[in-house]
């Protein structure tokens, strides 16, 4: 009796399930406007959290364009190349064989040569403008012809010529300050053994100008200096005359400043 009743209950439940499935199928097939779209949109608009190891997360990460710098394989390759370069340089300097001498001299020359900040600064300004605060310049009136004119650091009398020193000239002047011959970037500012308190300015054409025997500096290292701006103060003597050292260096060679500018 109980078994028969249980079977009837199971049949009724199965019958209800079949009716429910048939009604759902008929409603979905008869709807031409796809009434299930709102339900689908509701699902897609939800913030579904995907696990790190799931296929969905892998696909999402794969669609992103990562910068090569942050790729592990590229980083390891760069690291290996850098290590090889350092190792090769170490071998060159530790080995005294004759075939390594030229390579050693070349590396030493490259490492000791001052980077041309002024040239890069000028190129950047011409290409992209002048956004950097320390490179701000005052607006200049444009003339029809732009000729490069050099400023005299401080006019006066030549006490020691280029022939006497072999590098620069010693000038006696009544001026209190020494000005930059041309615009550039300060690559040295401090005491030198031969010229005392000295400022070295690097210009865009690769030339360096040296201003030595100063009493006080008006610029600091890596400052941008415009043409005619004071770089330091001249040492004044009792007769109100002061002397300063000036030199022009192109590459590894000093040239006679008197051939470039006139001090008198």
Short mmCIF file of the C-alpha atoms (twelve columns), coordinates in Angstrom:
data_MODEL
# 
_entry.id   MODEL 
# 
loop_
_atom_site.group_PDB 
_atom_site.id 
_atom_site.type_symbol 
_atom_site.label_atom_id 
_atom_site.label_alt_id 
_atom_site.label_comp_id 
_atom_site.label_asym_id 
_atom_site.label_seq_id 
_atom_site.Cartn_x 
_atom_site.Cartn_y 
_atom_site.Cartn_z 
_atom_site.pdbx_PDB_model_num 
ATOM 1   C CA . UNK A 1   0.000   0.000  0.000   1 
ATOM 2   C CA . UNK A 2   2.795   2.391  0.987   1 
ATOM 3   C CA . UNK A 3   4.893   1.441  -2.043  1 
ATOM 4   C CA . UNK A 4   1.986   2.149  -4.392  1 
ATOM 5   C CA . UNK A 5   1.445   5.574  -2.845  1 
ATOM 6   C CA . UNK A 6   5.139   6.460  -3.095  1 
ATOM 7   C CA . UNK A 7   5.174   5.487  -6.775  1 
ATOM 8   C CA . UNK A 8   2.165   7.715  -7.459  1 
ATOM 9   C CA . UNK A 9   3.874   10.684 -5.770  1 
ATOM 10  C CA . UNK A 10  7.026   10.166 -7.846  1 
ATOM 11  C CA . UNK A 11  4.939   9.990  -11.051 1 
ATOM 12  C CA . UNK A 12  3.197   13.268 -10.175 1 
ATOM 13  C CA . UNK A 13  6.532   14.995 -9.499  1 
ATOM 14  C CA . UNK A 14  7.988   13.751 -12.792 1 
ATOM 15  C CA . UNK A 15  4.867   14.866 -14.639 1 
ATOM 16  C CA . UNK A 16  5.117   18.369 -13.165 1 
ATOM 17  C CA . UNK A 17  8.801   18.607 -14.175 1 
ATOM 18  C CA . UNK A 18  7.966   17.613 -17.771 1 
ATOM 19  C CA . UNK A 19  5.193   20.203 -17.973 1 
ATOM 20  C CA . UNK A 20  7.512   22.904 -16.597 1 
ATOM 21  C CA . UNK A 21  10.260  22.050 -19.107 1 
ATOM 22  C CA . UNK A 22  7.788   21.984 -22.021 1 
ATOM 23  C CA . UNK A 23  6.392   25.377 -21.082 1 
ATOM 24  C CA . UNK A 24  9.890   26.907 -20.837 1 
ATOM 25  C CA . UNK A 25  10.915  25.482 -24.222 1 
ATOM 26  C CA . UNK A 26  7.742   26.619 -25.928 1 
ATOM 27  C CA . UNK A 27  8.041   30.152 -24.529 1 
ATOM 28  C CA . UNK A 28  11.679  30.500 -25.607 1 
ATOM 29  C CA . UNK A 29  11.034  29.207 -29.126 1 
ATOM 30  C CA . UNK A 30  7.874   31.241 -29.698 1 
ATOM 31  C CA . UNK A 31  9.516   34.541 -28.683 1 
ATOM 32  C CA . UNK A 32  10.958  36.115 -31.886 1 
ATOM 33  C CA . UNK A 33  12.446  39.123 -30.069 1 
ATOM 34  C CA . UNK A 34  14.654  36.983 -27.865 1 
ATOM 35  C CA . UNK A 35  13.093  37.812 -24.490 1 
ATOM 36  C CA . UNK A 36  16.051  36.209 -22.761 1 
ATOM 37  C CA . UNK A 37  18.333  39.150 -23.655 1 
ATOM 38  C CA . UNK A 38  17.534  41.204 -20.523 1 
ATOM 39  C CA . UNK A 39  18.397  38.213 -18.390 1 
ATOM 40  C CA . UNK A 40  21.682  37.747 -20.294 1 
ATOM 41  C CA . UNK A 41  22.527  41.442 -20.006 1 
ATOM 42  C CA . UNK A 42  21.881  41.285 -16.314 1 
ATOM 43  C CA . UNK A 43  24.422  38.489 -15.990 1 
ATOM 44  C CA . UNK A 44  27.082  40.180 -18.157 1 
ATOM 45  C CA . UNK A 45  26.761  43.488 -16.313 1 
ATOM 46  C CA . UNK A 46  27.447  41.934 -12.958 1 
ATOM 47  C CA . UNK A 47  30.945  42.258 -11.514 1 
ATOM 48  C CA . UNK A 48  32.028  38.656 -11.658 1 
ATOM 49  C CA . UNK A 49  35.272  37.930 -9.806  1 
ATOM 50  C CA . UNK A 50  37.453  35.509 -11.720 1 
ATOM 51  C CA . UNK A 51  40.099  33.458 -10.019 1 
ATOM 52  C CA . UNK A 52  43.725  34.008 -11.008 1 
ATOM 53  C CA . UNK A 53  44.059  30.508 -12.398 1 
ATOM 54  C CA . UNK A 54  40.798  30.409 -14.380 1 
ATOM 55  C CA . UNK A 55  40.763  30.406 -18.194 1 
ATOM 56  C CA . UNK A 56  38.851  33.696 -18.246 1 
ATOM 57  C CA . UNK A 57  41.577  35.445 -16.321 1 
ATOM 58  C CA . UNK A 58  44.286  34.042 -18.602 1 
ATOM 59  C CA . UNK A 59  42.448  35.326 -21.653 1 
ATOM 60  C CA . UNK A 60  42.010  38.771 -20.116 1 
ATOM 61  C CA . UNK A 61  45.671  39.033 -19.250 1 
ATOM 62  C CA . UNK A 62  46.686  37.873 -22.696 1 
ATOM 63  C CA . UNK A 63  44.684  40.682 -24.303 1 
ATOM 64  C CA . UNK A 64  46.687  43.370 -22.475 1 
ATOM 65  C CA . UNK A 65  49.722  44.927 -24.120 1 
ATOM 66  C CA . UNK A 66  52.479  44.787 -21.547 1 
ATOM 67  C CA . UNK A 67  55.594  46.958 -21.953 1 
ATOM 68  C CA . UNK A 68  58.631  44.861 -22.962 1 
ATOM 69  C CA . UNK A 69  60.568  46.257 -20.006 1 
ATOM 70  C CA . UNK A 70  58.319  44.357 -17.633 1 
ATOM 71  C CA . UNK A 71  58.551  41.054 -19.466 1 
ATOM 72  C CA . UNK A 72  60.670  38.624 -17.553 1 
ATOM 73  C CA . UNK A 73  62.342  37.098 -20.624 1 
ATOM 74  C CA . UNK A 74  63.365  40.500 -22.020 1 
ATOM 75  C CA . UNK A 75  64.586  41.655 -18.612 1 
ATOM 76  C CA . UNK A 76  66.696  38.526 -18.163 1 
ATOM 77  C CA . UNK A 77  68.165  38.962 -21.660 1 
ATOM 78  C CA . UNK A 78  69.152  42.560 -20.923 1 
ATOM 79  C CA . UNK A 79  70.619  41.499 -17.600 1 
ATOM 80  C CA . UNK A 80  72.732  38.809 -19.259 1 
ATOM 81  C CA . UNK A 81  73.986  41.216 -21.941 1 
ATOM 82  C CA . UNK A 82  74.909  43.808 -19.309 1 
ATOM 83  C CA . UNK A 83  76.718  41.175 -17.260 1 
ATOM 84  C CA . UNK A 84  78.683  40.050 -20.329 1 
ATOM 85  C CA . UNK A 85  79.739  43.643 -21.086 1 
ATOM 86  C CA . UNK A 86  80.907  44.202 -17.511 1 
ATOM 87  C CA . UNK A 87  82.762  40.874 -17.560 1 
ATOM 88  C CA . UNK A 88  84.489  41.723 -20.855 1 
ATOM 89  C CA . UNK A 89  85.594  45.130 -19.573 1 
ATOM 90  C CA . UNK A 90  86.911  43.496 -16.409 1 
ATOM 91  C CA . UNK A 91  88.940  40.998 -18.456 1 
ATOM 92  C CA . UNK A 92  90.349  43.804 -20.627 1 
ATOM 93  C CA . UNK A 93  91.575  45.809 -17.635 1 
ATOM 94  C CA . UNK A 94  92.899  42.807 -15.705 1 
ATOM 95  C CA . UNK A 95  94.845  41.370 -18.644 1 
ATOM 96  C CA . UNK A 96  98.166  42.975 -19.592 1 
ATOM 97  C CA . UNK A 97  98.439  41.359 -23.012 1 
ATOM 98  C CA . UNK A 98  99.293  43.652 -25.932 1 
ATOM 99  C CA . UNK A 99  96.110  42.914 -27.903 1 
ATOM 100 C CA . UNK A 100 93.989  44.329 -25.082 1 
ATOM 101 C CA . UNK A 101 95.821  47.673 -24.853 1 
ATOM 102 C CA . UNK A 102 93.893  49.375 -27.679 1 
ATOM 103 C CA . UNK A 103 90.569  48.219 -26.285 1 
ATOM 104 C CA . UNK A 104 91.581  49.415 -22.809 1 
ATOM 105 C CA . UNK A 105 92.539  52.849 -24.135 1 
ATOM 106 C CA . UNK A 106 89.256  53.125 -26.032 1 
ATOM 107 C CA . UNK A 107 87.149  52.236 -22.978 1 
ATOM 108 C CA . UNK A 108 89.126  54.643 -20.799 1 
ATOM 109 C CA . UNK A 109 88.642  57.452 -23.313 1 
ATOM 110 C CA . UNK A 110 84.886  56.848 -23.538 1 
ATOM 111 C CA . UNK A 111 84.422  56.640 -19.767 1 
ATOM 112 C CA . UNK A 112 86.521  59.724 -19.026 1 
ATOM 113 C CA . UNK A 113 85.037  61.889 -21.777 1 
ATOM 114 C CA . UNK A 114 82.421  64.311 -20.471 1 
ATOM 115 C CA . UNK A 115 78.907  63.702 -21.797 1 
ATOM 116 C CA . UNK A 116 77.735  66.524 -24.062 1 
ATOM 117 C CA . UNK A 117 74.827  67.794 -21.974 1 
ATOM 118 C CA . UNK A 118 74.646  71.084 -23.863 1 
ATOM 119 C CA . UNK A 119 74.205  69.419 -27.263 1 
ATOM 120 C CA . UNK A 120 71.459  67.104 -25.995 1 
ATOM 121 C CA . UNK A 121 69.758  70.017 -24.248 1 
ATOM 122 C CA . UNK A 122 69.754  72.099 -27.423 1 
ATOM 123 C CA . UNK A 123 68.513  69.190 -29.552 1 
ATOM 124 C CA . UNK A 124 65.701  68.432 -27.084 1 
ATOM 125 C CA . UNK A 125 64.654  72.071 -27.024 1 
ATOM 126 C CA . UNK A 126 64.570  72.265 -30.829 1 
ATOM 127 C CA . UNK A 127 62.553  69.054 -31.146 1 
ATOM 128 C CA . UNK A 128 60.157  69.206 -28.171 1 
ATOM 129 C CA . UNK A 129 60.290  72.760 -26.848 1 
ATOM 130 C CA . UNK A 130 61.602  73.851 -23.477 1 
ATOM 131 C CA . UNK A 131 59.513  72.306 -20.651 1 
ATOM 132 C CA . UNK A 132 62.303  71.871 -18.095 1 
ATOM 133 C CA . UNK A 133 62.427  74.443 -15.322 1 
ATOM 134 C CA . UNK A 134 66.206  74.722 -15.160 1 
ATOM 135 C CA . UNK A 135 66.403  75.397 -18.888 1 
ATOM 136 C CA . UNK A 136 64.030  78.355 -18.910 1 
ATOM 137 C CA . UNK A 137 65.147  81.223 -21.061 1 
ATOM 138 C CA . UNK A 138 63.887  84.727 -21.499 1 
ATOM 139 C CA . UNK A 139 62.073  85.402 -24.739 1 
ATOM 140 C CA . UNK A 140 64.372  86.893 -27.374 1 
ATOM 141 C CA . UNK A 141 63.410  89.067 -30.319 1 
ATOM 142 C CA . UNK A 142 63.999  87.257 -33.577 1 
ATOM 143 C CA . UNK A 143 66.120  89.135 -36.070 1 
ATOM 144 C CA . UNK A 144 66.398  88.581 -39.805 1 
ATOM 145 C CA . UNK A 145 69.874  87.082 -39.616 1 
ATOM 146 C CA . UNK A 146 70.997  84.992 -36.631 1 
ATOM 147 C CA . UNK A 147 74.737  85.068 -36.308 1 
ATOM 148 C CA . UNK A 148 76.472  83.381 -33.384 1 
ATOM 149 C CA . UNK A 149 78.064  86.181 -31.357 1 
ATOM 150 C CA . UNK A 150 80.365  85.513 -28.427 1 
ATOM 151 C CA . UNK A 151 80.473  87.691 -25.342 1 
ATOM 152 C CA . UNK A 152 83.797  88.843 -23.891 1 
ATOM 153 C CA . UNK A 153 84.128  87.304 -20.407 1 
ATOM 154 C CA . UNK A 154 85.733  90.516 -19.105 1 
ATOM 155 C CA . UNK A 155 87.561  93.063 -21.214 1 
ATOM 156 C CA . UNK A 156 91.101  93.949 -20.248 1 
ATOM 157 C CA . UNK A 157 94.772  93.490 -20.973 1 
ATOM 158 C CA . UNK A 158 96.418  90.178 -21.801 1 
ATOM 159 C CA . UNK A 159 99.129  89.514 -19.215 1 
ATOM 160 C CA . UNK A 160 99.989  85.967 -20.306 1 
ATOM 161 C CA . UNK A 161 99.292  84.859 -23.859 1 
ATOM 162 C CA . UNK A 162 98.398  81.431 -25.190 1 
ATOM 163 C CA . UNK A 163 102.026 80.936 -26.219 1 
ATOM 164 C CA . UNK A 164 103.134 81.515 -22.631 1 
ATOM 165 C CA . UNK A 165 100.730 79.106 -20.933 1 
ATOM 166 C CA . UNK A 166 100.040 76.592 -23.714 1 
ATOM 167 C CA . UNK A 167 96.382  76.352 -22.709 1 
ATOM 168 C CA . UNK A 168 94.751  79.710 -22.038 1 
ATOM 169 C CA . UNK A 169 95.326  83.402 -21.339 1 
ATOM 170 C CA . UNK A 170 95.585  85.481 -18.172 1 
ATOM 171 C CA . UNK A 171 93.655  88.753 -18.384 1 
ATOM 172 C CA . UNK A 172 93.935  91.871 -16.231 1 
ATOM 173 C CA . UNK A 173 90.597  93.659 -15.977 1 
ATOM 174 C CA . UNK A 174 88.738  96.405 -14.148 1 
ATOM 175 C CA . UNK A 175 85.501  94.421 -14.249 1 
ATOM 176 C CA . UNK A 176 84.214  92.831 -11.084 1 
ATOM 177 C CA . UNK A 177 82.592  89.804 -12.736 1 
ATOM 178 C CA . UNK A 178 83.440  87.301 -15.464 1 
ATOM 179 C CA . UNK A 179 80.674  86.488 -17.945 1 
ATOM 180 C CA . UNK A 180 79.940  83.385 -20.013 1 
ATOM 181 C CA . UNK A 181 81.262  83.615 -23.566 1 
ATOM 182 C CA . UNK A 182 78.375  81.502 -24.878 1 
ATOM 183 C CA . UNK A 183 75.385  79.659 -23.488 1 
ATOM 184 C CA . UNK A 184 75.925  76.171 -22.132 1 
ATOM 185 C CA . UNK A 185 75.866  73.883 -19.115 1 
ATOM 186 C CA . UNK A 186 78.301  73.988 -16.207 1 
ATOM 187 C CA . UNK A 187 80.159  70.672 -16.057 1 
ATOM 188 C CA . UNK A 188 82.756  71.719 -13.472 1 
ATOM 189 C CA . UNK A 189 82.602  74.245 -10.650 1 
ATOM 190 C CA . UNK A 190 85.357  74.149 -8.056  1 
ATOM 191 C CA . UNK A 191 89.064  74.403 -7.392  1 
ATOM 192 C CA . UNK A 192 91.675  73.226 -9.877  1 
ATOM 193 C CA . UNK A 193 95.350  72.799 -9.145  1 
ATOM 194 C CA . UNK A 194 96.603  75.228 -11.812 1 
ATOM 195 C CA . UNK A 195 93.730  77.707 -12.187 1 
ATOM 196 C CA . UNK A 196 92.267  77.904 -8.687  1 
ATOM 197 C CA . UNK A 197 88.525  78.442 -8.392  1 
ATOM 198 C CA . UNK A 198 87.331  77.526 -11.888 1 
ATOM 199 C CA . UNK A 199 84.102  77.170 -13.856 1 
ATOM 200 C CA . UNK A 200 83.976  74.971 -16.973 1 
ATOM 201 C CA . UNK A 201 81.024  75.457 -19.335 1 
ATOM 202 C CA . UNK A 202 80.175  72.950 -22.054 1 
ATOM 203 C CA . UNK A 203 78.532  74.357 -25.186 1 
ATOM 204 C CA . UNK A 204 76.282  72.728 -27.774 1 
ATOM 205 C CA . UNK A 205 79.042  72.591 -30.405 1 
ATOM 206 C CA . UNK A 206 81.212  70.490 -28.074 1 
ATOM 207 C CA . UNK A 207 83.550  73.348 -27.131 1 
ATOM 208 C CA . UNK A 208 84.412  73.986 -23.479 1 
ATOM 209 C CA . UNK A 209 85.243  77.394 -21.996 1 
ATOM 210 C CA . UNK A 210 87.243  77.657 -18.780 1 
ATOM 211 C CA . UNK A 211 87.011  80.600 -16.366 1 
ATOM 212 C CA . UNK A 212 89.669  80.412 -13.662 1 
ATOM 213 C CA . UNK A 213 91.404  82.344 -10.886 1 
ATOM 214 C CA . UNK A 214 88.014  83.494 -9.566  1 
ATOM 215 C CA . UNK A 215 87.276  84.782 -6.092  1 
ATOM 216 C CA . UNK A 216 83.672  83.578 -5.920  1 
ATOM 217 C CA . UNK A 217 81.354  81.455 -8.090  1 
ATOM 218 C CA . UNK A 218 77.914  82.581 -9.226  1 
ATOM 219 C CA . UNK A 219 76.922  79.229 -10.743 1 
ATOM 220 C CA . UNK A 220 76.692  75.629 -9.604  1 
ATOM 221 C CA . UNK A 221 77.303  72.274 -11.251 1 
ATOM 222 C CA . UNK A 222 74.925  71.487 -14.161 1 
ATOM 223 C CA . UNK A 223 73.429  74.985 -14.182 1 
ATOM 224 C CA . UNK A 224 72.335  76.317 -17.564 1 
ATOM 225 C CA . UNK A 225 74.106  79.612 -18.255 1 
ATOM 226 C CA . UNK A 226 73.085  82.103 -20.917 1 
ATOM 227 C CA . UNK A 227 75.493  84.153 -22.983 1 
ATOM 228 C CA . UNK A 228 76.830  87.129 -21.042 1 
ATOM 229 C CA . UNK A 229 75.629  85.920 -17.646 1 
ATOM 230 C CA . UNK A 230 78.107  86.245 -14.725 1 
ATOM 231 C CA . UNK A 231 79.803  82.990 -13.754 1 
ATOM 232 C CA . UNK A 232 82.034  84.371 -11.002 1 
ATOM 233 C CA . UNK A 233 83.760  87.337 -9.390  1 
ATOM 234 C CA . UNK A 234 87.258  88.523 -10.232 1 
ATOM 235 C CA . UNK A 235 89.910  88.733 -7.531  1 
ATOM 236 C CA . UNK A 236 90.492  92.429 -6.966  1 
ATOM 237 C CA . UNK A 237 93.947  93.681 -5.984  1 
ATOM 238 C CA . UNK A 238 94.891  96.882 -4.181  1 
ATOM 239 C CA . UNK A 239 95.108  98.898 -7.410  1 
ATOM 240 C CA . UNK A 240 91.508  97.940 -8.269  1 
ATOM 241 C CA . UNK A 241 92.715  95.625 -11.002 1 
ATOM 242 C CA . UNK A 242 91.865  91.953 -11.064 1 
ATOM 243 C CA . UNK A 243 93.055  88.982 -13.071 1 
ATOM 244 C CA . UNK A 244 91.262  85.926 -14.358 1 
ATOM 245 C CA . UNK A 245 92.167  82.888 -16.449 1 
ATOM 246 C CA . UNK A 246 90.317  82.022 -19.642 1 
ATOM 247 C CA . UNK A 247 90.728  79.049 -21.989 1 
ATOM 248 C CA . UNK A 248 88.873  77.395 -24.862 1 
ATOM 249 C CA . UNK A 249 89.055  73.638 -25.330 1 
ATOM 250 C CA . UNK A 250 87.847  71.730 -28.382 1 
ATOM 251 C CA . UNK A 251 87.932  67.995 -27.893 1 
ATOM 252 C CA . UNK A 252 91.268  67.214 -26.273 1 
ATOM 253 C CA . UNK A 253 93.033  70.311 -27.622 1 
ATOM 254 C CA . UNK A 254 93.172  73.875 -26.299 1 
ATOM 255 C CA . UNK A 255 92.931  76.673 -28.853 1 
ATOM 256 C CA . UNK A 256 94.056  80.293 -28.647 1 
ATOM 257 C CA . UNK A 257 91.164  82.409 -27.252 1 
ATOM 258 C CA . UNK A 258 92.576  85.504 -28.973 1 
ATOM 259 C CA . UNK A 259 91.652  83.934 -32.322 1 
ATOM 260 C CA . UNK A 260 88.011  83.735 -31.248 1 
ATOM 261 C CA . UNK A 261 87.377  86.948 -29.289 1 
ATOM 262 C CA . UNK A 262 89.151  90.229 -28.578 1 
ATOM 263 C CA . UNK A 263 89.702  91.132 -24.927 1 
ATOM 264 C CA . UNK A 264 90.625  94.786 -25.444 1 
# 
